[in-house]
Amino acid sequence: MDTGVSWKEKPKVKKQKYSIEYYPGTSRLMIIEGMSAPAVSEKLDVRTGLLYRWRKEHLAELAGSGRGYEN
């Protein structure tokens, strides 16, 4: 099957940007609501790895460690 794209060529995918206000809401779904990262990922169309990172940063922010949502 010819897709018209060589295996060496990768189509450009635009990187999704999320606002800083978006992070706590997504991590709250996992922490407070008890949803799994894959479930939140599917629901919000966000990569699972990002969700784990946001949750880690959110917990650090709540703990007052001074690290959280660094861009």
C-alpha positions in Angstrom: 0.0 0.0 0.0 1.5 3.3 -1.1 0.8 6.2 1.2 2.8 8.7 -0.8 5.2 9.2 2.1 8.6 7.6 2.2 9.4 5.8 5.4 12.3 8.3 6.0 10.0 11.2 5.8 8.0 12.0 8.9 5.0 14.2 8.6 5.3 17.4 10.7 3.0 17.3 13.7 2.2 20.5 15.4 3.1 20.4 19.1 0.1 21.0 21.3 0.5 23.9 23.8 -1.4 23.9 27.1 -2.0 26.8 29.3 -0.5 26.8 32.8 -4.1 26.8 34.2 -4.8 23.4 32.5 -2.2 21.4 34.5 -3.8 21.5 38.0 -7.2 20.5 36.6 -5.8 17.4 34.8 -3.8 16.3 37.8 -6.8 16.8 40.1 -8.7 14.3 37.9 -6.1 11.7 38.8 -5.5 12.7 42.4 -8.9 13.6 43.7 -11.2 11.8 41.3 -9.1 8.7 41.2 -9.0 8.5 37.4 -6.1 6.7 35.9 -3.7 8.6 33.6 -4.7 6.5 30.6 -8.4 7.3 31.2 -7.7 11.0 31.6 -5.4 10.9 28.5 -8.2 9.4 26.4 -10.8 11.8 27.8 -8.8 15.0 27.3 -6.6 13.9 24.3 -3.4 14.6 26.3 -0.3 12.3 26.2 -0.1 10.0 29.2 3.5 11.0 29.9 2.5 14.6 30.3 -0.2 13.7 32.7 2.3 11.9 35.0 4.7 14.9 34.8 1.9 17.4 35.6 0.7 15.2 38.5 4.3 15.1 39.9 4.7 18.8 39.6 1.3 19.5 41.1 2.0 17.3 44.1 5.4 19.0 44.5 3.7 22.4 44.4 1.1 21.3 47.0 3.9 20.1 49.2 5.6 23.5 49.1 8.8 22.3 47.7 9.0 25.3 45.3 9.1 23.1 42.2 6.0 23.1 40.1 4.9 23.9 36.6 8.2 25.1 35.3 8.4 25.8 31.6 
